[in-house]
């Protein structure tokens, strides 16, 4: 009788302990928030090392992560603010790769609004040229470092991330970006909004291509702003959370 009671007690305790551990893993409660950095391909992000328990929790919960990036801003005419309002609604932060020649007196205040909302400002070149086709080193330096200097004048800090226009890079472009103190970031999920104008098309391709730890390419355009609320809602329903890569050293280990 005593042996039966003991076994029952041990079984009950094991069930309760298992339930507690599963609930903890499922919710991730009490765990350090994950940190991400750009991987060696410069096209997606990976969780930094030392987060094995978090990864188990994410797997059990179906929790996934995506970096939202917006190119070619500032757009002006209220589009930037519309995108920011939608991001705020979903408690999401994003990366905005700005073209310095697009910044003018009418929209320069957008930069302060972006930083104030916790978004990251990146360098998308000065004039949005195909940098890999340029052979003049001074011209490339103007496009890359010149834009960083301009952003520093406006925000008080140089950008850490650089994205070449059209994703067209080269060893020299990469070298000059690194010399300017930046890490290159491309993408591995494309909304196709650079040429598609229908919101439903943008929604389809964004959902089709976004996977766990993707970097999603979007643009500051009216059609993208129009579909963004629906897109973020659908991604959340699929278990996605919106994250930013850390500004970490290349020597930081990745699992």
Secondary structure, DSSP 4 states (H G I P E B T S, - for coil): -HHHHHHHHHHHHHHHHHHHHHHHHHH-TTSPPP-EEE-TTSSSEEEBSS-HHHHHHHHHHT-EEEEEEEEEE---TTHHHHHHHHHHHTT---EEEE-GGG--TTTTHHHHHHHHTTPEEEE--SS---GGG---HHHHHIIIIIHHHHHHHHHSS--SEE--GGG---HHHHHHHHHTT-EE---SEE--TTT---HHHHHHHHHHH--TTEEEEEES-HHHHHHHHHHHHHHHHTTEEE-------TTS-B-
